[in-house]
Amino acid sequence: MGRAARSAGKWVGPAGLTRLVCLVAVLAAVGLLPWLSGRDPALTVLRARSAEQEATPEALAAIREDLGLEAGPLSLLGNWASGLLRGDLGTSWVSGTDVLPSVVSGLQVSLGLMGAAFAVAVLLACALVAPVLVRGRGSAGAFAAMLAAVPEFLLATVALLVCGVWLGRLPTAGWAGPEYLVLPAIALGVPAGGLLGRLVADALPAVLDERWVELWRGAGVSRARVSAAALRRVLPPLVPQFGMAAVGLTGGAVAVETVFAVPGIGRTALGAAKSQDLPLLQGSVLALLALGLVAGALAALARHRLLGPALRDAGLILPPARPVRTHPAIPSALAVVLLVTIGWGLLRDPFAVDTTARLLPPSWAHPLGTDGLGRDVLARLGHGAASTVGTAAAVCALSLLVSLALGFLPGVAAGAADIANALPPVIVGILVAAAAGPGTGGAALAVALISWPALSAHAAALVQEVRASTFLTAQRAIGASPLWILTRHVLPSVAAPVARHAVLRLPGIALALASLGFLGLGAQPPTPEWGLLLDESRAYVERAPWAALAPAVALALLAGLAVSGASYAEPRTGRRTRKPGRAHTVKGAASVEVATEV
C-alpha cells in the first residue's frame, strides 16, 4: 500500500502537473489552428465538403452559423471540453459524423501497425545485439546507425515498388487483412530497430567487462543466463527509449500511412488538419497524447521493476563508460566521401533546368544523374547539405543542452516529455507552419520542440542511477560538496553517454526535417533540401532511382560518420576499480559479491 501511494504521489506530483499543463496547452493550440493559419475555416470546410460549390457569401455565412464560428475560438474550445467530459468528441465539420468512431477506428489500425513494426524493430535489434553478446565486445555501430538513417517514406516507396508492383507478392494499399501489415511494418520497423539495437549494443560491452560476469562464467553459469543478466543490467536506462519508440511508431507513421493509404490515426490527423476539421483533429491529437502518457507510465514501471531495490537503497554500481572505436580509416573514409561529394556539388548550379536532359542516368557530365526537370542531382545534393545537415546539427545541439538541463529535473521533465513524445512531427509542423508559414526555419522549430524527450529521458535515468550509486554515497560521507559531486562525478557520468546518444540521433533529426519537407511542411521548392529531393524524386523512383538514392545514401553515410566518429570524442577508460565489498546490482545480477582488486 505504501509503495502504491508513493507511485500515485509521483504521478500526480510535479510530473502530473506538467502533463496537465502541457496537455491543455497543446489542445488549446490545436483548437486555435483555424485562426492561427490566417485562412477562413468556413472556406476550407466548404472546399472539403464540396469542391464544386461556389464560395458565395451566403454559403460561407451558412457554414459559419452551422459550425458556430461566429462565437470565436474560446467558445468552441469550451464547448468541446464540456463535451469531452461527457465522453463526446463532437461531430466532424466535413462529414457530419461522430468523431469518436473515426478516432477509435484509426487508433486501432495504428496500434496494429505499431505492434507489427515494433516486432520487426525488436527482431532487428536482437540481430544487432547478438554479436556483442557472443563476442563479448562491441562495435562502433556504423551499420546500425545507417539502418536508423534510412528514410521510412523512401523505404516504404521502394518496398511498394519491389514487393508490390514488380513481384506482385503483397498488397500495396489499403487495410483489409494481416498481409497489409507486412510492407508498412518493415518500412517503420527497420529504422527503429537500427536505433534500438545501436543503443543496447553501445551499452553492453562495459557490462560484460564487469567482475560479476567473470565470476559467473568461472562458476559455470551458462552463456544464455549471463547474457540475460547482462541485458537486464543494461536495459533500465534504455527502457524509456523503447516506450518512446513504440509511441513514435504510432504517431510518426504519417508518411508511411500516406504511401500505403493506411487509415491510421496519424493520417487521419493530417487529413483533418489540411481540411481544418477541428473536432476530428482534436480527437486524433487527444488519442495520440493519451497513448503517449500510457506508454510513458508503463516504461517507468518496467524500469523500476528492472532496477529492483538497488535504486531505493542507493546501492547501484554503474558500468563504466567505454566507447568502442572502429579503425580510424572508417570515419575518415566516410568523411572524405561526404566532403568530396558535397564540395563537388557546390561547384555546380543546383537551379539550372534543362528539360532535354530529364531523368538522365549517372554520367561524367552528371555524376549522379538528373531529376525530373533536368537539374543536376549532384549540385542539388551539395547545395542542400548546408540546410539539411547544418539545421539538423543545430537542432541536435539545442536538444542536448535542453536534455542535460531537464535531466536534473526529472519530475518536471517527465510530464512534458510524455506529451512532446506523443506528438508526431507532422502535427507540430502543421501548427508551426500555420503560425509562421512552411519553411526550413519552421520545420527546425517543429523538430526542436519534440526532439528532446528521448535525450532527456536518458539523462534523467542516468542522473537518478548515478545519484543512487554507492560511490556517491561514499563521496557524501567524506564531506564532498554538492557542487564538487555535480561537476566531477554526476555531470561527466551523464554528459558523455547522452552526447553520444545525441550524435546517434543526428541523422534521425535530419530525417524528421526531411519528413516535413516530404509532406510539404518544410523547405519549399526550388530549395535543394534533402527531404525535398526525396519527395520530388518519389514520383519517378521506378524510372530514375538514382535521384532518390543520392540523398538517402548521403543520410546513411552521415549516420555512419556520426556514430563511428563520436567514439573518438570520448576519452577511453579502463575497468573501474572498486574496493572489496558488497553492493546491489540490478535484480537478476543481484546478490553477487563483487570483490575486485584495488
C-alpha positions as CSV (number, residue, x, y, z in Angstrom):
1,M,0.0,0.0,0.0
2,G,2.8,2.4,0.8
3,R,4.6,1.8,-2.5
4,A,1.3,2.3,-4.4
5,A,0.7,5.5,-2.5
6,R,4.2,6.7,-3.4
7,S,3.7,5.8,-7.0
8,A,0.4,7.7,-7.1
9,G,2.1,10.7,-5.5
10,K,4.7,10.7,-8.1
11,W,2.1,10.5,-10.9
12,V,0.1,13.5,-9.5
13,G,3.1,15.4,-8.3
14,P,5.2,17.8,-10.4
15,A,5.2,15.4,-13.4
16,G,1.4,15.1,-13.3
17,L,1.0,18.8,-13.1
18,T,3.4,19.3,-16.0
19,R,1.5,16.7,-18.0
20,L,-1.8,18.5,-17.4
21,V,-0.4,22.0,-18.3
22,C,1.2,20.7,-21.5
23,L,-1.9,18.7,-22.4
24,V,-4.1,21.8,-22.0
25,A,-1.6,23.9,-24.0
26,V,-1.4,21.5,-26.9
27,L,-5.2,21.1,-27.1
28,A,-5.6,24.9,-27.0
29,A,-3.1,25.3,-29.7
30,V,-4.9,22.7,-31.9
31,G,-8.2,24.5,-31.2
32,L,-6.8,27.8,-32.4
33,L,-5.4,26.3,-35.7
34,P,-8.0,27.8,-38.0
35,W,-7.3,31.2,-36.6
36,L,-3.5,30.8,-36.5
37,S,-3.4,29.8,-40.1
38,G,-5.0,33.0,-41.3
39,R,-7.3,31.1,-43.6
40,D,-11.0,31.3,-43.5
41,P,-12.1,28.0,-41.9
42,A,-15.5,28.3,-43.5
43,L,-13.9,28.4,-46.9
44,T,-11.7,25.4,-46.2
45,V,-14.6,23.4,-44.8
46,L,-16.7,24.3,-47.9
47,R,-14.0,23.1,-50.2
48,A,-13.6,19.9,-48.2
49,R,-17.4,19.3,-48.3
50,S,-17.8,20.1,-52.0
51,A,-15.1,21.3,-54.3
52,E,-17.6,22.3,-57.0
53,Q,-19.8,24.5,-54.8
54,E,-19.2,28.2,-55.3
55,A,-17.9,30.1,-52.3
56,T,-20.7,32.7,-52.2
57,P,-21.1,35.0,-49.1
58,E,-24.3,33.3,-48.3
59,A,-22.8,29.8,-48.4
60,L,-19.9,30.9,-46.2
61,A,-22.2,32.5,-43.8
62,A,-24.3,29.4,-43.6
63,I,-21.3,27.3,-42.7
64,R,-20.1,29.8,-40.1
65,E,-23.5,29.6,-38.5
66,D,-23.6,25.8,-38.7
67,L,-20.2,25.4,-37.1
68,G,-20.6,28.2,-34.6
69,L,-17.5,30.1,-35.8
70,E,-19.1,33.4,-35.1
71,A,-18.8,32.7,-31.3
72,G,-15.0,32.6,-31.6
73,P,-12.3,30.1,-30.6
74,L,-12.7,30.3,-26.9
75,S,-16.4,29.4,-27.1
76,L,-15.6,26.5,-29.4
77,L,-12.9,25.2,-27.1
78,G,-15.2,25.4,-24.1
79,N,-18.0,23.5,-25.9
80,W,-15.5,20.9,-27.0
81,A,-14.1,20.5,-23.4
82,S,-17.6,20.2,-21.9
83,G,-18.5,17.5,-24.4
84,L,-15.2,15.7,-23.7
85,L,-16.2,15.4,-20.0
86,R,-19.3,13.6,-21.2
87,G,-17.3,11.3,-23.5
88,D,-18.4,13.2,-26.6
89,L,-15.6,14.2,-29.0
90,G,-18.0,16.2,-31.2
91,T,-19.1,16.0,-34.8
92,S,-16.9,16.2,-37.9
93,W,-17.1,19.6,-39.6
94,V,-16.7,17.9,-43.0
95,S,-18.6,14.6,-42.9
96,G,-21.1,15.5,-40.2
97,T,-20.5,12.1,-38.4
98,D,-19.4,11.5,-34.8
99,V,-15.7,11.9,-34.3
100,L,-15.3,9.2,-31.7
101,P,-15.8,6.2,-34.0
102,S,-13.4,7.6,-36.5
103,V,-10.7,8.2,-33.8
104,V,-11.2,4.7,-32.4
105,S,-11.0,3.1,-35.8
106,G,-7.8,5.0,-36.7
107,L,-6.2,4.2,-33.4
108,Q,-7.0,0.5,-33.7
109,V,-5.3,0.5,-37.2
110,S,-2.3,2.4,-35.9
111,L,-1.9,0.2,-32.8
112,G,-1.9,-2.9,-35.0
113,L,0.7,-1.4,-37.3
114,M,2.7,-0.3,-34.3
115,G,2.7,-3.8,-32.9
116,A,3.9,-5.3,-36.1
117,A,6.5,-2.6,-36.7
118,F,7.7,-2.9,-33.1
119,A,8.1,-6.7,-33.5
120,V,10.2,-6.0,-36.6
121,A,12.3,-3.4,-34.7
122,V,12.9,-5.8,-31.8
123,L,13.9,-8.7,-34.1
124,L,16.3,-6.4,-35.9
125,A,17.7,-5.0,-32.6
126,C,18.2,-8.6,-31.3
127,A,20.2,-9.4,-34.5
128,L,22.4,-6.4,-33.9
129,V,22.9,-7.1,-30.2
130,A,23.6,-10.9,-30.6
131,P,27.2,-10.5,-32.0
132,V,28.0,-8.3,-29.0
133,L,26.8,-11.0,-26.6
134,V,28.6,-13.7,-28.5
135,R,32.0,-11.9,-28.8
136,G,31.8,-10.1,-25.5
137,R,32.8,-6.8,-27.1
138,G,31.0,-4.2,-29.1
139,S,31.5,-2.4,-32.4
140,A,31.2,1.2,-33.3
141,G,27.8,0.5,-34.7
142,A,28.0,2.4,-38.0
143,F,25.9,-0.3,-39.8
144,A,23.1,0.1,-37.2
145,A,23.2,3.8,-37.5
146,M,22.9,3.6,-41.2
147,L,19.8,1.4,-40.8
148,A,18.4,4.0,-38.4
149,A,19.0,6.7,-41.0
150,V,17.0,5.0,-43.8
151,P,14.0,7.3,-44.5
152,E,10.8,5.5,-43.7
153,F,8.9,7.0,-46.6
154,L,11.7,6.1,-49.1
155,L,11.9,2.5,-47.7
156,A,8.1,2.4,-48.0
157,T,8.2,3.5,-51.6
158,V,10.9,1.0,-52.6
159,A,9.1,-1.8,-50.7
160,L,5.9,-0.9,-52.5
161,L,7.6,-1.0,-55.9
162,V,9.7,-4.1,-55.4
163,C,7.3,-6.4,-53.4
164,G,4.0,-5.0,-54.5
165,V,4.4,-3.9,-58.1
166,W,7.4,-5.8,-59.6
167,L,6.9,-9.1,-57.7
168,G,3.2,-8.8,-57.0
169,R,3.6,-10.6,-53.7
170,L,1.9,-8.2,-51.3
171,P,-0.9,-5.7,-51.4
172,T,0.3,-2.1,-51.9
173,A,-2.5,0.0,-50.4
174,G,-5.4,-0.2,-48.0
175,W,-6.1,-2.2,-44.9
176,A,-8.1,-5.4,-45.2
177,G,-6.1,-8.1,-43.5
178,P,-2.8,-9.2,-41.9
179,E,-1.0,-9.2,-45.2
180,Y,-1.5,-5.5,-45.5
181,L,0.7,-5.1,-42.4
182,V,3.9,-6.5,-43.8
183,L,5.3,-3.7,-46.0
184,P,4.4,-0.8,-43.7
185,A,5.7,-2.7,-40.7
186,I,9.1,-3.3,-42.5
187,A,9.3,0.3,-43.6
188,L,8.7,1.6,-40.0
189,G,10.5,-1.2,-38.1
190,V,13.9,-1.2,-39.8
191,P,14.9,2.3,-38.8
192,A,13.5,1.9,-35.3
193,G,15.3,-1.5,-34.9
194,G,18.6,0.1,-36.0
195,L,18.3,2.8,-33.4
196,L,17.2,0.5,-30.5
197,G,19.8,-2.1,-31.4
198,R,22.5,0.5,-31.5
199,L,21.6,1.9,-28.1
200,V,21.7,-1.6,-26.4
201,A,24.8,-2.7,-28.2
202,D,26.6,0.5,-27.2
203,A,25.9,-0.1,-23.5
204,L,26.6,-3.8,-23.4
205,P,30.5,-4.0,-23.6
206,A,31.0,-2.2,-20.3
207,V,28.6,-4.5,-18.5
208,L,30.2,-7.6,-20.0
209,D,33.5,-6.4,-18.6
210,E,32.3,-6.3,-15.0
211,R,33.7,-8.6,-12.4
212,W,30.4,-10.4,-11.8
213,V,30.4,-11.7,-15.4
214,E,33.8,-13.2,-14.9
215,L,32.7,-14.8,-11.7
216,W,29.5,-16.3,-13.2
217,R,31.4,-17.7,-16.1
218,G,34.0,-19.2,-13.8
219,A,31.3,-20.8,-11.8
220,G,29.9,-22.5,-14.9
221,V,26.8,-20.3,-15.4
222,S,25.5,-20.8,-18.9
223,R,26.1,-18.2,-21.6
224,A,22.4,-17.7,-22.0
225,R,21.9,-16.9,-18.4
226,V,24.8,-14.5,-18.3
227,S,23.5,-12.7,-21.4
228,A,20.0,-12.4,-19.9
229,A,21.5,-10.9,-16.7
230,A,23.7,-8.5,-18.8
231,L,20.7,-7.4,-20.7
232,R,18.7,-6.8,-17.5
233,R,21.6,-4.9,-16.2
234,V,21.8,-2.6,-19.2
235,L,18.2,-2.1,-20.0
236,P,16.8,0.2,-17.2
237,P,18.2,3.5,-18.7
238,L,17.1,2.4,-22.1
239,V,13.5,1.3,-21.3
240,P,12.1,4.8,-21.8
241,Q,13.6,4.8,-25.3
242,F,11.7,1.6,-26.1
243,G,8.5,3.2,-24.9
244,M,9.2,6.4,-26.9
245,A,10.0,4.3,-30.0
246,A,6.7,2.5,-29.7
247,V,4.7,5.8,-29.5
248,G,6.8,7.2,-32.3
249,L,5.8,4.2,-34.5
250,T,2.2,5.2,-34.0
251,G,2.2,8.9,-34.3
252,G,5.2,9.3,-36.6
253,A,3.9,6.9,-39.3
254,V,2.1,9.6,-41.2
255,A,4.3,9.4,-44.3
256,V,4.2,5.6,-44.4
257,E,0.5,5.6,-43.9
258,T,0.2,8.1,-46.7
259,V,2.3,6.0,-49.1
260,F,0.3,2.8,-48.4
261,A,-3.1,4.5,-47.9
262,V,-3.4,3.1,-44.4
263,P,-6.3,4.7,-42.5
264,G,-4.3,5.1,-39.3
265,I,-4.6,7.8,-36.6
266,G,-1.7,9.8,-38.0
267,R,-3.1,10.0,-41.5
268,T,-6.5,10.8,-40.0
269,A,-5.0,13.7,-38.1
270,L,-3.1,15.0,-41.2
271,G,-6.2,14.9,-43.3
272,A,-8.2,16.7,-40.6
273,A,-5.6,19.4,-40.3
274,K,-5.5,20.0,-44.0
275,S,-9.3,20.3,-44.2
276,Q,-9.4,22.3,-40.9
277,D,-11.8,19.7,-39.5
278,L,-11.2,20.9,-36.0
279,P,-13.2,18.3,-33.9
280,L,-11.6,15.4,-35.8
281,L,-8.1,16.9,-35.4
282,Q,-8.6,17.5,-31.7
283,G,-9.9,13.9,-31.1
284,S,-6.9,12.5,-33.1
285,V,-4.4,14.5,-31.2
286,L,-6.0,13.6,-27.9
287,A,-5.8,9.9,-28.7
288,L,-2.1,10.3,-29.6
289,L,-1.4,12.1,-26.3
290,A,-3.3,9.5,-24.3
291,L,-1.2,6.8,-25.9
292,G,2.0,8.7,-25.1
293,L,1.0,9.0,-21.4
294,V,0.2,5.3,-21.1
295,A,3.4,4.3,-22.8
296,G,5.4,6.6,-20.5
297,A,3.8,5.2,-17.4
298,L,4.4,1.6,-18.5
299,A,8.0,2.4,-19.3
300,A,8.6,3.9,-15.9
301,L,7.0,0.9,-14.2
302,A,9.1,-1.5,-16.2
303,R,12.3,0.4,-15.4
304,H,11.6,0.4,-11.6
305,R,10.9,-3.3,-11.8
306,L,14.2,-4.0,-13.5
307,L,16.2,-1.9,-11.0
308,G,14.6,-3.6,-8.0
309,P,15.7,-2.5,-4.6
310,A,19.1,-1.1,-5.7
311,L,17.6,2.3,-6.7
312,R,15.7,2.6,-3.4
313,D,18.7,1.6,-1.3
314,A,21.2,3.8,-3.2
315,G,23.2,0.7,-3.9
316,L,23.7,0.8,-7.6
317,I,27.1,0.2,-9.2
318,L,27.2,1.8,-12.6
319,P,29.1,0.2,-15.5
320,P,31.9,2.4,-16.7
321,A,31.6,4.2,-20.0
322,R,33.8,2.5,-22.6
323,P,33.2,3.7,-26.1
324,V,34.1,1.2,-28.8
325,R,36.2,2.6,-31.6
326,T,36.4,1.5,-35.2
327,H,39.6,1.7,-37.2
328,P,40.3,5.4,-37.9
329,A,40.1,4.7,-41.6
330,I,36.3,4.1,-41.5
331,P,35.2,7.6,-40.2
332,S,37.9,9.2,-42.3
333,A,36.7,7.4,-45.5
334,L,33.1,8.4,-44.8
335,A,34.1,12.0,-44.1
336,V,36.1,12.2,-47.3
337,V,33.3,10.7,-49.4
338,L,30.8,13.2,-48.0
339,L,33.1,16.2,-48.2
340,V,34.2,15.4,-51.8
341,T,30.6,14.8,-52.9
342,I,29.3,18.0,-51.2
343,G,32.2,20.1,-52.4
344,W,31.9,18.8,-55.9
345,G,28.2,19.6,-55.9
346,L,28.8,23.1,-54.6
347,L,30.8,23.9,-57.8
348,R,27.7,23.3,-59.9
349,D,24.4,25.2,-60.4
350,P,21.5,23.5,-58.5
351,F,18.8,25.5,-60.2
352,A,19.7,25.2,-63.8
353,V,16.8,23.5,-65.7
354,D,17.3,21.5,-68.9
355,T,14.2,19.8,-70.0
356,T,16.1,17.9,-72.7
357,A,18.2,16.2,-70.1
358,R,15.4,14.9,-67.9
359,L,16.0,11.7,-65.8
360,L,19.4,11.0,-67.3
361,P,21.4,8.2,-65.7
362,P,24.8,9.0,-64.0
363,S,27.5,10.0,-66.4
364,W,30.6,12.2,-66.4
365,A,28.5,15.3,-67.2
366,H,26.1,14.4,-64.4
367,P,27.8,12.1,-62.0
368,L,24.6,11.4,-60.0
369,G,22.2,11.8,-62.9
370,T,19.4,14.4,-63.3
371,D,16.0,14.8,-61.8
372,G,12.5,15.3,-63.4
373,L,13.3,18.8,-64.5
374,G,16.8,18.1,-65.8
375,R,18.6,19.6,-62.8
376,D,21.9,18.1,-61.8
377,V,21.3,15.8,-58.7
378,L,24.9,16.2,-57.5
379,A,24.6,20.0,-57.5
380,R,21.3,19.9,-55.6
381,L,22.8,17.3,-53.1
382,G,25.8,19.5,-52.4
383,H,23.9,22.8,-52.0
384,G,21.3,21.1,-49.8
385,A,23.8,19.8,-47.3
386,A,24.0,23.1,-45.5
387,S,20.3,23.4,-44.9
388,T,19.8,19.8,-44.1
389,V,23.0,18.8,-42.1
390,G,23.5,22.3,-40.6
391,T,19.9,22.6,-39.4
392,A,19.9,19.1,-38.0
393,A,23.2,19.8,-36.1
394,A,21.8,23.0,-34.6
395,V,18.6,21.2,-33.5
396,C,20.7,18.3,-32.1
397,A,22.9,20.6,-30.1
398,L,19.9,22.5,-28.7
399,S,18.2,19.3,-27.8
400,L,21.3,18.1,-26.0
401,L,21.6,21.2,-23.9
402,V,17.9,21.1,-23.0
403,S,18.0,17.4,-22.1
404,L,21.0,17.8,-19.8
405,A,19.3,20.7,-18.0
406,L,16.0,18.8,-17.7
407,G,17.7,15.6,-16.7
408,F,18.2,17.1,-13.2
409,L,14.5,17.9,-13.0
410,P,13.0,14.5,-13.8
411,G,9.7,15.3,-12.1
412,V,9.1,18.3,-14.3
413,A,10.7,16.9,-17.4
414,A,8.9,13.5,-17.4
415,G,5.5,15.1,-17.8
416,A,6.5,17.4,-20.6
417,A,8.5,14.6,-22.3
418,D,5.4,12.3,-22.4
419,I,3.4,15.0,-24.1
420,A,6.1,16.1,-26.5
421,N,7.0,12.5,-27.5
422,A,3.3,11.7,-28.2
423,L,3.1,14.5,-30.8
424,P,4.0,13.5,-34.3
425,P,6.4,15.9,-36.0
426,V,3.8,16.4,-38.7
427,I,1.2,17.7,-36.2
428,V,3.7,20.1,-34.7
429,G,4.9,21.1,-38.1
430,I,1.3,21.9,-39.1
431,L,0.8,24.1,-36.0
432,V,4.2,25.9,-36.6
433,A,3.5,26.2,-40.3
434,A,0.1,27.7,-39.6
435,A,1.6,30.4,-37.4
436,A,4.9,31.0,-39.3
437,G,4.4,29.5,-42.7
438,P,6.1,26.5,-44.2
439,G,9.9,26.7,-44.5
440,T,13.2,25.5,-43.1
441,G,13.0,27.6,-40.0
442,G,9.5,26.4,-39.2
443,A,10.5,22.8,-39.7
444,A,13.5,23.2,-37.5
445,L,11.4,24.8,-34.7
446,A,8.9,22.0,-35.0
447,V,11.5,19.2,-34.8
448,A,13.3,21.0,-31.9
449,L,10.1,21.1,-29.9
450,I,9.8,17.3,-29.9
451,S,13.3,16.0,-30.3
452,W,14.5,16.4,-26.7
453,P,12.3,13.9,-24.8
454,A,14.4,10.8,-25.7
455,L,17.6,12.5,-24.7
456,S,16.0,14.0,-21.6
457,A,14.7,10.6,-20.5
458,H,18.1,9.1,-21.0
459,A,19.7,11.9,-19.0
460,A,17.2,11.7,-16.2
461,A,17.6,7.9,-15.9
462,L,21.4,8.2,-15.7
463,V,21.2,11.1,-13.2
464,Q,18.9,9.0,-11.0
465,E,21.1,6.0,-11.1
466,V,24.4,8.0,-10.6
467,R,22.8,9.7,-7.5
468,A,21.9,6.2,-6.2
469,S,25.3,4.7,-6.7
470,T,27.4,3.5,-3.8
471,F,30.4,5.7,-5.0
472,L,28.5,8.9,-4.5
473,T,27.3,7.7,-1.1
474,A,30.9,7.4,-0.1
475,Q,31.7,10.8,-1.5
476,R,29.0,12.4,0.6
477,A,30.2,10.5,3.7
478,I,33.7,12.0,3.3
479,G,32.3,15.5,3.1
480,A,32.4,16.3,-0.7
481,S,30.4,19.4,-1.5
482,P,27.3,19.1,-3.8
483,L,29.0,21.3,-6.4
484,W,32.1,19.0,-6.4
485,I,29.9,15.9,-6.8
486,L,27.9,17.5,-9.6
487,T,30.8,18.8,-11.7
488,R,33.3,16.0,-11.1
489,H,31.1,12.9,-10.9
490,V,27.4,13.3,-11.9
491,L,27.7,15.6,-14.9
492,P,30.7,13.7,-16.5
493,S,28.9,10.4,-16.0
494,V,25.8,11.6,-17.7
495,A,27.0,14.0,-20.4
496,A,29.2,11.6,-22.3
497,P,26.6,8.8,-23.0
498,V,23.9,11.4,-23.6
499,A,26.1,13.3,-26.0
500,R,26.8,10.0,-27.9
501,H,23.1,9.3,-27.9
502,A,22.5,12.8,-29.3
503,V,25.0,12.2,-32.1
504,L,23.3,9.0,-32.9
505,R,20.0,10.9,-33.2
506,L,21.5,13.5,-35.6
507,P,20.5,11.5,-38.7
508,G,17.1,10.9,-37.2
509,I,16.6,14.7,-36.7
510,A,17.7,15.2,-40.3
511,L,15.1,12.5,-41.3
512,A,12.4,14.4,-39.3
513,L,13.2,17.5,-41.2
514,A,13.2,15.5,-44.4
515,S,9.8,14.1,-43.5
516,L,8.3,17.6,-43.1
517,G,9.8,18.5,-46.4
518,F,8.4,15.3,-47.9
519,L,4.9,16.3,-46.7
520,G,5.2,20.0,-47.8
521,L,5.7,21.5,-44.4
522,G,9.4,22.1,-44.5
523,A,11.6,23.7,-47.2
524,Q,9.8,24.8,-50.3
525,P,10.7,24.3,-53.9
526,P,13.1,25.0,-55.5
527,T,15.3,24.8,-52.3
528,P,17.6,21.8,-52.7
529,E,16.9,20.3,-49.2
530,W,17.5,16.6,-49.0
531,G,13.9,15.8,-47.8
532,L,12.5,17.8,-50.6
533,L,14.8,16.0,-53.0
534,L,13.3,12.7,-51.8
535,D,9.8,14.0,-52.2
536,E,10.4,15.3,-55.7
537,S,12.0,12.0,-56.8
538,R,9.3,9.8,-55.4
539,A,7.0,10.1,-58.4
540,Y,9.6,8.7,-60.8
541,V,11.7,6.5,-58.5
542,E,10.9,3.4,-60.6
543,R,12.4,5.1,-63.8
544,A,15.2,7.1,-62.1
545,P,16.1,5.6,-58.7
546,W,19.4,7.5,-58.6
547,A,17.6,10.8,-57.8
548,A,16.1,9.3,-54.7
549,L,19.1,7.1,-53.7
550,A,21.5,10.1,-53.7
551,P,20.0,11.9,-50.7
552,A,19.2,8.6,-49.0
553,V,22.8,7.3,-49.3
554,A,24.0,10.7,-48.1
555,L,21.9,10.4,-45.0
556,A,23.2,6.9,-44.4
557,L,26.8,8.0,-44.7
558,L,26.1,10.9,-42.3
559,A,24.8,8.4,-39.8
560,G,27.8,6.1,-40.1
561,L,30.1,9.1,-39.8
562,A,28.3,10.5,-36.8
563,V,28.4,7.2,-34.8
564,S,31.9,5.9,-35.8
565,G,33.3,9.4,-35.2
566,A,31.5,10.0,-31.9
567,S,33.6,7.5,-30.0
568,Y,36.8,9.5,-30.7
569,A,35.3,12.5,-28.9
570,E,35.1,10.5,-25.7
571,P,38.1,9.5,-23.5
572,R,38.8,5.8,-23.3
573,T,38.6,4.4,-19.8
574,G,39.7,1.1,-18.5
575,R,37.9,-1.0,-16.0
576,R,36.7,0.9,-13.0
577,T,38.4,-0.3,-9.8
578,R,36.5,-0.6,-6.6
579,K,37.3,-1.6,-3.1
580,P,36.2,-5.0,-1.9
581,G,32.7,-5.1,-0.6
582,R,29.1,-6.0,-1.2
583,A,26.8,-4.0,-3.5
584,H,23.4,-4.2,-5.0
585,T,23.3,-4.5,-8.8
586,V,20.3,-4.9,-11.0
587,K,17.9,-7.7,-10.0
588,G,19.0,-10.7,-11.9
589,A,22.6,-9.8,-11.4
590,A,22.0,-9.1,-7.8
591,S,23.2,-11.0,-4.7
592,V,26.6,-11.1,-6.3
593,E,29.5,-10.3,-4.0
594,V,31.8,-8.1,-6.0
595,A,35.4,-8.3,-4.9
596,T,37.8,-6.5,-7.2
597,E,41.4,-5.7,-6.8
598,V,42.3,-2.2,-5.8
